Amino acid sequence: MMSGEVMLVILIVIGLIGRSPIIATAASILLVLKLTALERFFPSVERRGLELGLLFLTISVLVPFASEKISWKDVTPLFTTVVGFTALAGGALATWMNGKGLDLLRTEPHMIIGLVIGSIIGIVFFRGIPVGPLMAAGITAFVLKLWEWFGGRWPQ
């Protein structure tokens, strides 16, 4: 069995190789907490970390409204054009898939390694942009559900 410290170092290296500073930074912070005997904060981070991250993400997305870079005039086409409706549907679908990805990560937390390595493959070979493990998990959950619907059983 691999120790937590070794796993975190591997995640740091994977994050650096894959040009994913968020993964590398997150693993580094957890490694520092672990090595400085501050593991008692792990349950709080696990319980509230995702909510806090999503809060800051949402704040950053809403800044253009607060700074008045986006006005109501810019928003109205969302409800009157095909592109706008498509953006609304895309946002709804993405958030639904993210929810399914969160469910998957809660039940299969070990899958994060595959998601991170898959993201690195996408960056290196397909010139992709890493947007985070939650969306990758959502897509994975969707593909697994399709597999089940078509009669496949995925091994544990």
N, C-alpha and C positions, 0 to 999 in steps of 0.2 A: 504494500500500500504506500502511495506517495504522500509525503508530509505536506501540510498546508503551505509551509514556506516554499518548498520546491515548486508546488503548483502555481503559487503566486509569481515566483521568479519566471517560470515558463510563460505565464500570461504576460508578464512585462516584456519579455523578449519577443513574443508573438506580436504584441501591440507595437513594439518598435519596428520590427521587420515589416509589419503590415501597414505602417504609417497610420496607426490608430492611437493618437495620443490619449484619447479618453480611456481606452482599455489599459494602456500602460500606466497612466496616472492613477486610475482606480485601483489597480492591483498594487501599485506602489504604496498608496495610502493604507490599504489593508495590511500590507506587509509591515509597514511602520507600526501600525496599531498592534499587530501580532508580536513583533519583536520588542516593543516597549511595554509589554504586559498590559495593554489597554484593551484586551479582548472582551472585557466586560461590556464594551460599547457595541459589539457585533450584533446582539439582538435588536438594539435600537436602530442601528444602521439598516439591518435587514428589514425591520418592520416599517421604518419611515423613510428610508433612503430613496426609494423609487418615487414616493409622493413628493419629496423635496426636489428631486431632479426634474420631475414633470412640472412642478410649480415654476422653477426657474426657466425651463424650456418655454412654457406658456407665456411667462412674463416677457421673454426675449421676442417672442412672436408678436406680442401685443404692443411693443414699444412704438412701432410706426403709427399706431392709432393715438397713443399718448403724445407723441411728438408732432402730431398733425401732418405727417408725411402721407397718410392715407385718410381720405375724407369720405363722407357718405356718397359723394358723387362717384368715387372710385368703386364703392361697394355695390351700387345698384345694378351694374351689368351682371353680377353673379346671379341675379334672379330674373334676368330678361334675355340672356343669350345662351346658346348651346354650350359655348365654352364655360360660361359661368355655372350652368347646371352640371356640367361634367366635372368641374372642380369641386362642387359640393358633393357629388356622388363619390368622387375619388377620395375626398377627405373622410367621408362617412365609412367607406370601405376600408381605408387604411386604419382608422381607429378601431374598427371592429376586428380587423386582423391583428392589430397590436394587442387587443384584449385576449384573443385566442393564443397569441404568442406568450403573453404573461401567464396564462393558465398552463401552457405547456412547460414553461420554465419553472413554475412552482411544482409541477409533478415530476419533471425530468431535469433537475438542475444541472446534471452532468452534460447536457446537450450544449451548454454554453461554449465548451471547447470546440466542438464541431462547427458551431456558428461562427466563432471567431476565425478559425482556420479557413472556413468557407469564404468568409469576408476577405481574408488575405488573398485567397485564390482569385476572387473577383477583382480585387484591386490590381494585382500583378498581371493577370492574364487578360482581363476584360476591361481594364482601365476604369473600374467602378469607383464609386464614392461610398465610403463606409458611413451609413446613417445610424447604425446601432443594432445591438443584438435583439432588441424587442421587435423591430420590423422583420429581421431575419427569422426570428422565432415564429412570428405570425405567418410568414410565408411557409415555413416548415410545417406548422400546424395545419395549414390549408392543404398542402400537398399530401400530408399523412391522411387527412380526412378524405381527400379524393381517392387515395390508395385504398382505404377501407371501403368506400362506396363501390369501387369496382372489384370488390371481392378479395383484395389483397389483405394479408395479415402481416404486420411488421413485427419482426422478432424483437425481443427485449434485450 
